[in-house]
Each structure stands twice: as structure tokens, then as C-alpha cells.
Amino acid sequence: MAQLPAGHVPLIKTLLQWLRPAPPPIEDAHWNDACHRAAWLRGLDDERRTRLRALATRFLHEKTIFPVGELQLQPADGVLLAALCCLPLLEFGEVGLQGWSQLIVYPDAFRVQSSHMDADGVLHEWNGEVIGEASDDGLLILSWADVQSELVSPQDGFCVAVHEMVHKLDALDGAMDGTPPLPRAWQREWAADFQKSYDAFCAQVDAGAETLIDPYAAEAPEEFFAVASEYHFSAPDLLAEALPEVAAHLRRFYGEPPKIGIR
């Protein structure tokens, strides 16, 4: 079962419906407000937008959204955050929400302490400022200022809510390695194509070449997956030009990207 997107397994879907009560619906005014603010939501067809609303409803029922400091979020803001986080789940399903319970929202970028064990067994630790994090303790953390700024430029290749949610999806099979739970045959194809594309992209970055997508994707395979996913939703044509094999896998995994329109 770990090899299959559980949202596609009828037995699991039936059990989820049996064991969990129906959450209260999202108010029309709040949903319409979220769609007005986010071009990615408006760009979905009616059927997929309805599906996203159901996922966002489940998100709000299962997750606690906790604003930090003096940040105040209105109910419509929570609906917007839930919808953005659920964009990567449109085909995967609500099982992608498993494994964590809190969305922490900072007013702006925040500082975290990070560590990494290199290939020689040396532990590196540092402090850095970030705009989002999918932490090991089950939290998902976002910068509200960056969520809002991305809404203004929805075709620039950035969506921090998608990025961090993709890390949560990636970790569902027990390893955050750039490969989410997939049927076995597709998993082999995905791993081979992503590794080839990742290696070529890293070579570009190491050579100092200008890249079509954010060079942060070269940080690690899991960041490559998450960054490419942002471009799938916000700059799919650019992703297809830069990484055609990756773009094809992501269209299969997420479905067609939203039709945002031409600026």
C-alpha cells in the first residue's frame, strides 16, 4: 500500500468517509474571497475547483492555523491558506493531509536553526531566514507576507504554500527524497527521470550558468521536487521548457496546471 497514492485506493477512501464526520462547509463568501485573491484558484475548471473546496474544507477541519505574534488572520484568510496548501492534493486526495496537525503562520520571514550531515559524516549547523518550512516535528510553517506577495505575481514561479506542502507529500513514504508515494512502475520512471534532470540542473548551477528556474532547486532532490512543483502551478510553460521530463511527470501527478491567463 505504501507504493500507491492512498487517495486512489477505494477501500481507504471508504474507511476515511466512515470514520470521520463531515466537516462544516466553507461559507460561500469566504470561498469566493479566496478565489478572487488567488489566480491559481480562479484558473481551475469548475470540477477541480469544487474538488479543491472539499479538500480545503477537510484541511480546516483537521488542522489548527496558529498566527504568531501580533498577526491576525480572518476566517477568509484561513480558507485561502487551506486552498493553497491543498493545490498539490487535487489528484492525490485527502490522504495527503496525514501526518501533521498545525499550520504556523508568521507575519514575515522567520529564522530557524538547521543542521545537515555531509557525506564525510560532519554535522553542519547554521541559522537562516526562511519563508516556509515543513518541519520534522509535524508542523507546516509559512510567512504570511510572502504568501500575499506571491498572490500579486502568480506567474513568477513561486508559491511557498505549495512548496512546503509538497515536502509533506514527499515524506509520506517515509523518506523526504524527491519521490512521493507512487505505483511501483511509475516510481521507477519518476526516480530515473528526476535524477537525470536533477544532475543536469546541478551541473548548470555549479558551472555558474543562468537557469530558467530558481537555482535553489539544486540544493537537494527534495528541493528540486518542491521548486519544480511551484513552477507547475505558477509558470508551467517555463517548467516545460527548462525540465520537460519533470514537467510531464508533474502534469500526471497534479493534473493540468491552472490557466492563469496572459499578463
LUMGU-201134 format. One line per field, with one value per residue: residue number from 1; x, y, z of N, C-alpha, C in turn. Coordinates in Angstrom, 2 decimals. Each point is the difference from the previous one (the first is absolute). Layout:
// residues N
resi = (NUM|...)
n.east = (X|...)
n.north = (Y|...)
n.up = (Z|...)
ca.east = (X|...)
ca.north = (Y|...)
ca.up = (Z|...)
c.east = (X|...)
c.north = (Y|...)
c.up = (Z|...)
***
This chain:
// residues 263
resi = (1|2|3|4|5|6|7|8|9|10|11|12|13|14|15|16|17|18|19|20|21|22|23|24|25|26|27|28|29|30|31|32|33|34|35|36|37|38|39|40|41|42|43|44|45|46|47|48|49|50|51|52|53|54|55|56|57|58|59|60|61|62|63|64|65|66|67|68|69|70|71|72|73|74|75|76|77|78|79|80|81|82|83|84|85|86|87|88|89|90|91|92|93|94|95|96|97|98|99|100|101|102|103|104|105|106|107|108|109|110|111|112|113|114|115|116|117|118|119|120|121|122|123|124|125|126|127|128|129|130|131|132|133|134|135|136|137|138|139|140|141|142|143|144|145|146|147|148|149|150|151|152|153|154|155|156|157|158|159|160|161|162|163|164|165|166|167|168|169|170|171|172|173|174|175|176|177|178|179|180|181|182|183|184|185|186|187|188|189|190|191|192|193|194|195|196|197|198|199|200|201|202|203|204|205|206|207|208|209|210|211|212|213|214|215|216|217|218|219|220|221|222|223|224|225|226|227|228|229|230|231|232|233|234|235|236|237|238|239|240|241|242|243|244|245|246|247|248|249|250|251|252|253|254|255|256|257|258|259|260|261|262|263)
n.east = (0.82|1.21|-0.12|-1.18|-0.35|-0.07|0.02|0.77|0.05|-0.96|0.66|1.16|-0.42|-0.49|1.11|0.67|-0.87|0.21|1.31|-0.10|-0.48|-1.09|1.01|-0.10|-0.93|0.80|-0.11|-1.04|-0.26|0.39|-0.70|-1.00|0.23|0.19|-1.03|-0.57|0.57|-0.31|0.82|0.78|-0.82|0.02|1.25|-0.60|-0.28|-1.29|0.22|1.15|-0.62|-1.02|0.84|0.59|-1.22|-0.29|1.14|-0.24|-1.22|0.51|0.82|-0.99|-0.58|1.09|0.25|0.91|-0.54|1.29|-0.55|1.20|0.26|0.12|0.41|-0.95|-0.55|-0.67|-1.25|-0.17|0.87|-0.66|-1.11|0.56|0.50|-1.17|-0.58|0.89|-0.10|-1.26|0.55|1.08|-1.15|-0.14|1.08|0.88|-0.74|-1.01|0.37|0.22|-1.08|0.28|0.21|-0.89|0.06|1.14|-0.64|1.29|-0.55|1.21|0.11|1.28|1.10|0.46|0.64|0.78|0.20|0.93|-0.04|1.20|-0.14|1.26|0.48|0.77|-1.29|0.23|-0.36|-0.77|0.13|-1.17|-0.04|-1.24|-0.26|-1.20|-0.72|0.52|-0.66|0.36|-0.26|1.05|-0.37|-0.25|0.71|-0.90|1.03|-0.72|0.57|-0.84|1.05|0.67|-0.91|-0.12|1.32|-0.04|-1.04|0.86|0.93|-1.18|0.70|0.51|-0.73|-0.68|-0.07|0.31|-1.32|0.05|1.06|-0.51|-1.15|0.76|0.69|-1.18|-0.36|1.15|-0.29|-1.10|1.00|0.24|0.18|0.56|-0.25|-1.10|-0.44|-1.21|-0.96|0.43|-0.81|0.38|-0.71|-0.99|0.13|0.21|-1.03|-0.77|0.49|-0.10|-1.19|-0.44|0.62|-0.35|-1.21|-0.03|0.64|-0.78|-1.04|0.43|0.25|-1.18|-0.57|0.64|-0.41|-0.91|-0.64|-0.61|-0.90|-0.89|0.30|-0.57|1.25|-0.88|-0.55|1.22|-0.68|-1.03|-0.08|-0.18|1.03|0.64|-0.53|0.30|1.17|0.26|-0.50|0.74|0.97|-0.32|-0.21|1.20|0.80|-1.07|-0.18|0.41|-0.75|-0.97|0.35|0.05|-1.09|0.02|0.94|0.55|-0.16|0.38|0.94|0.28|-0.15|0.67|0.87|0.07|0.00|-0.83|0.98|-0.21|-1.06|1.17|0.33|-0.06|1.17)
n.north = (-1.21|-0.08|-0.87|0.09|1.02|0.07|1.25|-0.86|-0.33|-0.62|-1.06|0.62|0.36|-1.22|-0.51|0.89|-0.28|-1.27|0.14|0.90|0.83|0.36|0.73|1.07|0.39|0.34|1.13|0.21|0.93|-0.90|-0.95|0.81|0.40|-1.27|-0.33|1.06|-0.40|-1.24|0.45|-0.69|0.55|1.24|-0.40|-0.58|-1.12|0.07|-1.12|0.47|1.14|-0.73|-0.77|1.12|0.46|-1.20|0.05|1.26|-0.46|-1.10|0.78|0.87|-1.15|-0.35|1.17|0.35|1.15|0.16|1.23|0.44|0.33|1.16|-0.99|0.60|-1.20|0.42|-0.40|1.05|0.52|-0.59|0.39|1.19|-0.02|-0.44|0.87|0.93|-0.38|0.02|1.02|-0.40|0.09|0.81|-0.67|0.34|1.03|-0.09|-1.21|0.94|0.11|-1.26|-0.20|0.98|1.00|0.68|1.08|0.29|1.19|0.31|1.18|-0.43|0.12|-1.19|-0.06|-0.93|-0.96|-0.19|-1.28|-0.42|-1.32|0.41|-0.25|0.90|0.12|1.17|0.35|0.61|1.05|0.62|1.33|0.00|0.96|-0.48|-0.36|-1.20|-0.93|-1.20|0.21|-0.58|1.01|0.05|1.10|0.84|0.73|1.12|0.81|0.68|0.78|-1.15|-0.59|1.15|0.13|-1.31|0.37|0.99|-0.98|-0.46|0.68|0.32|-1.09|0.79|-0.98|0.72|0.22|0.05|0.79|0.58|0.12|0.29|0.69|0.40|0.23|0.61|0.44|-0.10|-0.24|0.93|0.62|1.13|-0.52|0.73|-1.09|0.41|-0.45|-1.00|-0.41|-1.25|-0.32|0.80|-0.53|-1.13|0.26|0.36|-0.98|-0.77|0.47|-0.02|-1.17|-0.42|0.48|-0.56|-1.07|0.06|0.20|-0.91|-0.69|0.42|-0.26|-1.16|0.00|0.46|-0.95|0.88|-0.20|-0.72|-0.94|0.23|0.47|0.46|-0.32|0.52|0.51|-0.70|-1.32|0.09|0.87|-0.83|-1.00|0.63|0.41|-1.17|-0.43|0.93|-0.34|-1.23|0.56|0.58|-0.89|-0.70|1.03|0.78|-0.69|-0.03|1.27|0.23|-0.68|-0.32|-0.85|0.90|0.94|-0.99|-0.37|1.28|0.09|-1.11|0.52|1.23|-0.51|0.49|0.84|0.91|0.46|0.58|-0.21|0.94|0.37)
n.up = (0.00|0.58|-1.00|0.58|-0.80|1.33|-0.48|-0.67|1.28|-0.68|0.50|-0.18|-1.20|-0.12|0.50|-0.76|-0.95|0.32|0.16|-0.97|0.91|-0.64|-0.50|0.77|-0.85|-1.00|0.64|-0.77|0.90|0.90|-0.59|-0.24|1.25|0.39|-0.74|0.55|1.13|-0.33|-0.94|0.83|0.90|-0.44|-0.15|1.04|-0.67|-0.26|-0.69|-0.44|-0.25|-0.40|-0.67|-0.43|-0.22|-0.46|-0.69|-0.37|-0.22|-0.52|-0.70|-0.16|-0.29|-0.67|-0.54|0.90|-0.36|0.28|0.04|-0.34|1.26|-0.61|-0.76|-0.68|-0.02|-1.05|0.21|-0.79|0.87|0.99|-0.62|-0.19|1.23|0.42|-0.81|0.34|1.26|-0.36|-0.64|0.69|0.69|-1.03|-0.36|0.90|0.40|0.85|-0.41|-0.92|0.74|-0.10|1.31|0.01|0.89|-0.14|-0.42|0.11|0.23|-0.48|0.59|0.13|-0.72|0.32|1.15|-0.55|0.87|-0.91|-0.37|-0.37|-0.18|-0.26|-1.21|0.61|0.31|-0.61|1.24|-0.89|0.79|-0.27|0.14|-0.42|-0.88|0.26|-1.08|0.19|0.69|-0.40|1.27|0.60|0.78|-1.31|0.24|-0.53|-0.44|-0.01|-0.88|0.75|0.27|-0.01|0.76|0.64|0.09|0.21|0.74|0.22|0.07|-0.40|-0.91|1.18|0.20|0.83|0.88|1.09|-0.05|-1.32|0.06|1.09|-0.65|-1.05|0.90|0.42|-1.26|-0.22|1.22|-0.72|-0.86|0.95|-1.17|0.42|-1.22|-0.16|0.66|-0.35|0.79|-0.75|-0.98|0.22|-1.08|0.38|1.19|-0.69|-0.82|1.01|0.75|-1.09|-0.36|1.25|0.23|-1.21|0.18|1.20|-0.44|-1.09|0.80|0.85|-1.10|-0.44|1.17|0.09|-1.25|0.84|-0.68|-0.77|0.95|-0.68|0.88|1.17|0.06|0.88|-1.16|-0.10|1.04|-0.46|-0.17|1.32|-0.02|-0.77|0.68|1.14|-0.46|-0.59|1.15|0.58|-0.85|0.39|1.19|-0.02|-0.57|-0.36|-0.80|0.97|0.85|-0.92|-0.12|1.32|0.38|-1.28|0.36|0.79|-0.92|-0.81|0.86|0.16|-1.30|-0.06|0.86|-0.51|-1.21|-0.88|-0.26|0.94|-0.64|0.24|-1.26|-0.91|0.55)
ca.east = (-0.82|0.85|0.40|-1.14|-0.65|-1.13|-1.24|-0.51|-0.34|-1.41|-0.25|0.43|-0.93|-1.24|0.26|0.11|-1.35|-0.71|0.58|0.09|-1.24|0.07|0.34|-0.91|0.36|0.56|-0.99|0.16|0.69|1.42|0.56|0.05|1.08|1.26|0.14|0.26|1.37|1.00|-0.21|0.15|-1.31|-0.89|0.42|-0.46|-1.36|-1.00|0.05|1.19|-0.16|-0.90|0.80|0.91|-0.77|-0.21|1.27|0.24|-0.93|0.61|1.19|-0.40|-0.57|1.03|1.20|-0.09|0.79|0.44|0.80|1.03|0.16|-1.14|-0.71|-1.40|-0.54|-1.45|-0.44|0.27|1.44|0.20|-0.49|1.00|1.17|-0.37|-0.13|1.33|0.69|-0.63|0.19|0.71|-0.76|-1.18|-0.09|0.47|-1.09|0.12|0.98|1.20|-0.02|0.37|1.33|0.29|-1.25|0.02|0.58|0.46|0.13|0.75|-0.31|0.98|1.03|0.37|1.30|-0.01|1.30|0.02|1.20|0.15|1.15|0.52|0.41|1.14|-0.44|0.17|-1.28|0.03|-1.14|-0.02|-1.27|-0.33|-1.34|-0.77|-1.38|-0.86|0.70|-0.75|0.93|-0.03|-0.91|-1.38|-0.56|0.24|0.19|-0.01|0.04|-1.21|0.38|0.41|-1.21|-0.73|0.75|-0.08|-1.31|0.05|0.77|-0.27|0.66|1.44|0.65|0.14|-1.17|0.62|-0.93|0.18|1.35|0.09|-0.93|0.64|0.90|-0.83|-0.33|1.24|0.35|-1.03|0.50|1.02|1.26|-0.12|1.08|-0.38|-0.90|-1.17|-0.55|-0.48|0.05|1.41|0.56|0.14|1.05|1.30|0.14|0.15|1.32|1.01|-0.11|0.32|1.43|0.70|-0.26|0.63|1.45|0.29|-0.27|1.09|1.19|-0.19|0.19|1.41|0.79|-0.32|-0.89|-1.31|-1.00|-1.35|-0.74|0.75|1.12|-0.16|-0.39|1.19|0.43|-0.18|-1.09|-1.33|-0.25|-0.23|-1.40|-0.88|0.10|-0.66|-1.44|-0.42|-0.07|-1.14|-1.23|0.09|0.69|0.15|0.68|1.42|0.45|0.06|1.18|1.23|0.09|-1.17|-0.37|-0.57|-1.31|-0.95|-0.37|-0.81|-1.35|-0.66|-0.19|-0.87|-1.00|0.36|0.16|-1.05|0.14|0.03|-0.20|1.17|0.11)
ca.north = (1.21|1.18|0.36|0.57|1.17|-0.60|0.62|-0.74|-1.34|0.12|-0.47|1.03|1.12|-0.37|0.01|1.38|0.56|-0.63|0.27|1.42|0.73|1.04|1.30|1.08|0.54|1.34|0.98|0.45|1.30|-0.22|-0.71|0.94|0.93|-0.70|-0.13|1.34|0.41|-0.93|-0.36|-1.45|-0.59|0.42|-0.64|-1.39|-0.15|-0.08|-1.29|-0.07|0.99|-0.62|-1.01|0.72|0.52|-1.12|-0.25|1.10|-0.21|-1.02|0.61|0.89|-0.84|-0.84|0.75|1.24|1.09|0.78|1.18|0.30|1.39|0.89|-0.30|-0.38|-0.57|-0.09|-1.31|-0.11|-0.26|-1.43|-0.72|0.19|-0.81|-1.40|-0.29|-0.01|-1.21|-1.19|-0.08|-1.21|-1.21|-0.10|-1.36|-0.94|-0.21|0.51|-0.75|0.82|0.86|-0.79|0.09|1.25|0.55|1.45|0.97|1.19|1.11|1.16|1.22|0.21|-1.03|-0.34|-0.64|-1.38|-0.65|-1.18|-0.83|-0.93|-0.90|-0.16|-1.35|-0.41|-0.19|1.23|0.69|1.44|0.68|1.41|0.72|0.67|0.58|-0.75|0.44|-1.16|-1.19|-1.20|-0.44|-1.41|-0.25|-0.07|1.31|0.67|1.40|0.90|1.45|0.61|1.06|-0.60|-0.54|1.11|0.58|-0.94|0.14|1.16|-0.40|-1.44|-0.70|0.17|-1.25|-0.17|-0.20|-0.64|-0.98|-1.21|-0.52|-0.70|-1.12|-1.07|-0.72|-0.91|-1.12|-0.73|-0.76|-0.99|-1.37|-0.24|0.65|1.21|-0.23|0.45|-0.96|-0.25|-1.35|-0.23|-1.39|-0.39|0.24|1.45|0.43|-0.23|0.98|1.30|0.10|0.08|1.26|1.10|-0.01|0.49|1.43|0.66|0.02|0.97|1.33|0.31|0.31|1.37|0.92|-0.06|0.67|1.42|0.35|0.51|-1.05|0.51|-0.07|0.40|-0.90|-0.67|-1.38|-0.85|-0.24|-1.41|-0.56|0.38|1.40|-0.05|-0.39|1.04|1.18|-0.33|-0.01|1.40|0.44|-0.67|0.75|1.44|0.31|-1.34|0.05|0.15|-1.30|-0.92|0.36|-0.27|-1.39|-0.62|-1.30|0.29|0.62|-1.03|-0.76|0.81|0.09|-1.27|-0.10|1.08|0.41|1.19|1.21|1.01|0.91|1.30|1.05|0.73|1.33)
ca.up = (0.00|0.06|-1.35|-0.72|0.58|0.69|-0.45|-1.15|0.45|0.40|1.36|0.93|-0.12|0.68|1.44|0.43|0.05|1.11|1.31|0.32|-0.28|-1.03|0.60|-0.37|-1.32|-0.11|-0.41|-1.38|-0.05|0.26|-1.14|-1.12|0.30|-0.27|-1.45|-0.53|0.34|-0.51|-1.40|-0.16|0.26|-1.09|-1.24|-0.07|-0.51|1.07|0.69|0.85|1.07|0.98|0.70|0.88|1.14|0.93|0.68|0.93|1.11|0.85|0.58|1.10|1.06|0.63|0.35|0.74|-0.57|1.15|-0.35|0.98|0.39|-0.15|-1.25|0.12|-1.23|-0.06|-0.51|-1.44|-0.15|0.24|-1.18|-1.04|0.33|-0.17|-1.43|-0.60|0.46|-0.58|-1.46|-0.43|0.34|-0.87|-0.52|1.02|0.94|1.37|0.78|0.04|1.19|1.17|0.57|0.70|0.50|0.22|-0.92|0.72|-0.96|0.47|-0.77|-1.05|0.03|1.38|0.12|0.50|0.13|-0.86|0.08|-1.13|0.08|-1.35|-0.39|0.82|1.38|0.77|0.24|-0.21|0.60|-0.31|0.12|-1.24|-0.13|-0.99|-0.16|0.21|0.45|0.36|1.03|0.36|1.13|-0.47|-0.29|-1.26|0.39|-1.16|0.18|-0.55|-0.94|-1.26|-0.61|-0.61|-1.12|-1.12|-0.63|-0.89|-1.20|0.01|-1.11|0.16|0.35|1.44|0.86|1.15|0.57|-0.80|0.25|1.28|-0.01|-0.78|0.92|0.78|-0.89|-0.24|1.19|0.35|-0.15|1.01|-0.33|-0.79|-0.95|-1.33|-0.63|0.85|-0.18|-1.36|-0.44|-0.11|-1.33|-0.17|0.92|-0.65|-1.07|0.66|0.61|-1.05|-0.72|0.91|0.29|-1.19|-0.12|1.15|-0.21|-1.05|0.55|0.95|-0.81|-0.46|1.12|0.40|-1.03|0.03|-1.11|0.36|-0.14|-0.22|1.27|1.18|0.28|1.29|-0.29|0.01|1.37|0.37|-0.81|0.51|-0.38|-1.45|-0.13|0.52|-0.84|-1.28|0.25|-0.01|-1.40|-0.65|0.25|-0.24|-1.26|-0.60|-1.30|0.29|0.50|-1.13|-0.80|0.74|0.48|-0.64|0.57|1.33|-0.22|-0.41|1.20|0.90|-0.58|0.31|1.45|0.50|-0.97|-0.77|0.84|-0.17|-1.15|0.65|-1.00|-0.48|0.59)
c.east = (0.85|0.42|-1.11|-0.46|-1.32|-1.33|-0.61|-0.40|-1.43|-0.26|0.37|-0.95|-1.31|0.18|0.10|-1.38|-0.79|0.47|-0.01|-1.29|0.22|0.32|-1.01|0.44|0.64|-1.09|0.29|0.80|1.50|0.66|0.13|1.12|1.35|0.23|0.28|1.45|1.07|-0.31|0.11|-1.33|-0.98|0.32|-0.36|-1.38|-0.96|0.11|1.19|-0.06|-0.95|0.75|0.97|-0.73|-0.26|1.28|0.30|-0.92|0.55|1.22|-0.39|-0.59|1.09|1.21|-0.34|0.90|0.32|0.84|0.94|0.04|-1.27|-0.78|-1.42|-0.50|-1.52|-0.41|0.27|1.48|0.30|-0.46|1.01|1.22|-0.29|-0.06|1.37|0.77|-0.55|0.14|0.74|-0.78|-1.17|-0.18|0.35|-1.10|0.32|0.95|1.33|0.06|0.48|1.39|0.35|-1.32|-0.03|0.66|0.33|0.25|0.70|-0.39|0.90|0.99|0.47|1.31|-0.17|1.44|-0.05|1.29|0.00|1.26|0.52|0.49|1.17|-0.37|0.17|-1.35|0.19|-1.28|0.07|-1.38|-0.26|-1.42|-0.72|-1.42|-0.99|0.82|-1.01|0.87|-0.18|-0.99|-1.47|-0.64|0.23|-0.02|0.11|0.16|-1.21|0.35|0.37|-1.17|-0.74|0.73|-0.06|-1.35|-0.02|0.69|-0.14|0.67|1.52|0.72|0.09|-1.36|0.48|-0.92|0.09|1.33|0.04|-0.96|0.57|0.99|-0.80|-0.41|1.21|0.31|-0.97|0.48|1.16|1.34|-0.26|1.18|-0.33|-0.91|-1.17|-0.47|-0.64|-0.12|1.42|0.61|0.23|1.11|1.38|0.24|0.27|1.42|1.09|-0.03|0.35|1.50|0.81|-0.17|0.67|1.50|0.39|-0.21|1.11|1.28|-0.08|0.31|1.47|0.90|-0.26|-0.90|-1.32|-1.05|-1.38|-0.84|0.96|1.14|-0.06|-0.41|1.19|0.46|-0.04|-1.14|-1.39|-0.33|-0.25|-1.46|-0.93|0.03|-0.68|-1.51|-0.56|-0.18|-1.14|-1.27|0.09|0.74|0.24|0.71|1.50|0.59|0.16|1.20|1.29|0.19|-1.17|-0.41|-0.61|-1.40|-1.05|-0.44|-0.92|-1.40|-0.78|-0.36|-1.01|-1.19|0.46|0.15|-1.13|0.28|-0.10|-0.27|1.28|0.00|0.04)
c.north = (1.26|0.46|0.70|1.29|-0.44|0.61|-0.73|-1.43|0.03|-0.40|1.08|1.20|-0.30|0.05|1.42|0.64|-0.55|0.54|1.47|0.71|1.05|1.34|1.06|0.63|1.38|0.95|0.49|1.29|-0.18|-0.72|0.93|1.01|-0.63|-0.11|1.34|0.40|-0.86|-0.42|-1.50|-0.71|0.34|-0.74|-1.46|-0.06|-0.27|-1.29|-0.07|1.02|-0.52|-1.05|0.66|0.55|-1.10|-0.33|1.09|-0.09|-1.03|0.54|0.83|-0.79|-0.72|0.78|1.22|1.03|0.98|1.18|0.37|1.50|0.80|-0.24|-0.44|-0.47|-0.08|-1.38|-0.19|-0.24|-1.47|-0.85|0.11|-0.88|-1.49|-0.37|-0.07|-1.26|-1.26|-0.09|-1.26|-1.30|-0.24|-1.39|-1.04|-0.31|0.40|-0.81|0.74|0.95|-0.73|0.38|1.30|0.69|1.52|0.75|1.25|1.09|1.16|1.23|0.19|-1.16|-0.20|-0.76|-1.41|-0.48|-1.31|-0.77|-0.97|-0.84|-0.24|-1.43|-0.52|-0.18|1.23|0.71|1.50|0.60|1.49|0.57|0.72|0.53|-0.69|0.55|-1.15|-1.18|-1.12|-0.73|-1.47|-0.30|0.09|1.32|0.37|1.49|0.85|1.45|0.62|1.09|-0.59|-0.67|1.11|0.57|-0.91|0.08|1.14|-0.36|-1.51|-0.79|0.07|-1.27|-0.28|-0.20|-0.79|-1.03|-1.32|-0.66|-0.83|-1.19|-1.16|-0.76|-0.99|-1.22|-0.91|-0.94|-1.13|-1.44|-0.30|0.65|1.24|0.01|0.43|-0.95|-0.28|-1.45|-0.13|-1.49|-0.37|0.32|1.49|0.52|-0.17|1.03|1.39|0.16|0.16|1.37|1.19|0.04|0.55|1.52|0.78|0.11|1.04|1.43|0.42|0.35|1.42|1.00|0.04|0.73|1.51|0.45|0.55|-1.08|0.62|-0.03|0.29|-0.98|-0.67|-1.47|-0.94|-0.35|-1.48|-0.56|0.40|1.45|0.11|-0.32|1.14|1.25|-0.25|0.02|1.42|0.49|-0.70|0.82|1.45|0.40|-1.30|0.00|0.12|-1.32|-0.99|0.29|-0.41|-1.48|-0.80|-1.34|0.17|0.58|-1.04|-0.84|0.82|0.23|-1.28|-0.08|1.01|0.28|1.27|1.22|0.97|0.87|1.42|1.13|0.69|1.39|1.09)
c.up = (0.00|-1.39|-0.77|0.65|0.63|-0.39|-1.17|0.38|0.54|1.44|1.00|-0.06|0.73|1.51|0.53|0.13|1.18|1.35|0.37|-0.34|-1.07|0.66|-0.40|-1.31|0.12|-0.48|-1.42|-0.08|0.19|-1.17|-1.21|0.19|-0.32|-1.51|-0.66|0.21|-0.67|-1.43|-0.23|0.25|-1.12|-1.29|-0.13|-0.66|1.16|0.79|0.95|1.12|1.07|0.82|0.99|1.22|1.02|0.77|1.02|1.21|0.98|0.71|1.23|1.16|0.79|0.52|0.83|-0.65|1.12|-0.45|1.14|0.29|-0.16|-1.29|0.30|-1.36|0.11|-0.52|-1.49|-0.27|0.22|-1.17|-1.14|0.24|-0.22|-1.48|-0.67|0.39|-0.68|-1.52|-0.43|0.23|-0.95|-0.58|1.05|1.02|1.43|0.87|0.06|1.18|1.24|0.51|0.70|0.34|0.12|-1.14|0.80|-1.03|0.68|-0.80|-1.20|0.03|1.44|0.00|0.58|0.13|-0.77|0.19|-1.17|0.21|-1.41|-0.24|0.82|1.46|0.87|0.11|-0.14|0.58|-0.31|0.27|-1.32|0.01|-1.14|-0.07|0.17|0.46|0.24|1.01|0.33|1.12|-0.41|-0.34|-1.46|0.31|-1.25|0.45|-0.69|-1.02|-1.35|-0.72|-0.74|-1.21|-1.22|-0.71|-1.01|-1.32|-0.19|-1.11|0.10|0.46|1.49|0.67|1.20|0.63|-0.75|0.32|1.28|0.07|-0.79|0.86|0.87|-0.83|-0.20|1.16|0.33|-0.13|0.94|-0.27|-0.84|-0.97|-1.42|-0.74|0.94|-0.17|-1.38|-0.26|-0.41|-1.38|-0.23|0.90|-0.62|-1.10|0.58|0.53|-1.06|-0.69|0.87|0.28|-1.17|-0.14|1.12|-0.20|-1.05|0.51|0.96|-0.75|-0.54|1.11|0.41|-1.00|-0.05|-1.13|0.53|-0.27|-0.15|1.27|1.15|0.30|1.36|-0.19|0.02|1.40|0.39|-0.86|0.48|-0.33|-1.51|-0.28|0.42|-0.86|-1.35|0.16|0.04|-1.44|-0.74|0.15|-0.44|-1.28|-0.77|-1.35|0.19|0.51|-1.15|-0.89|0.70|0.31|-0.58|0.62|1.38|-0.15|-0.37|1.20|0.91|-0.56|0.29|1.49|0.53|-0.90|-0.72|0.93|-0.22|-1.22|0.55|-0.97|-0.33|0.61|-1.06)
***
